[in-house]
Amino acid sequence: MLAESLRLASPRRRRWLLAAVLTLVLGTALLATACGGDQAPPGGPRLAMDGDSFKLGDIGVAQTVQRSIEFRNEGDAPLTVSIVKVRPAPDADCGCGVEGFQARPGTLEPGGRGELVFKLRAPEGMERMQDKMLVELESNDPTKPSLTFTLIFNMSP
């Protein structure tokens, strides 16, 4: 339709139509850029973990063990992380195996590595069950200020 309009229009009208189309295209590109299109995310801390579900292996009944999961700061500012809550997953057999938790260290410099440490215990009578716990983290990462992941472990005799 534009090609037909250009062919039938006078030279002056053609220039005006081409200028209008060019202005519309450039204006749209500038607006997309101003609204964040194709821009890299702003700087700051970046929480990185290798997945959203972590298998922690077997825990003997009446045994208490400590297991950890690594996290990293892939940003360009200090990252602060804390474990807010650990609760049973909806499909957990027990939901009772986490006795304690801690983020070490609580603040990481850019490029740093830390660990989320969990104290686990398999209560008596829970042999051959699988426990699943949801861990809720908070951080100062502007792209994910809160994050939930799953811990999975088996309770063995």
Buried (B, 14 or more C-beta within 10 A) or exposed (E): EEEEEBEEBEEEEBEEBEEEEEEEEEEEEEEEEEEEEEEEEEEBBBBBBEEEEBEBEEBEBEEEBEBBBEBBBBBEBBBBBBBEEBEBBEEBBBBBBBEEBBBEBEBBEBEBEBBBBBBBBBBEEBEEBBBBBBBBBBBBBBEEEEBEBBBBBBBBE
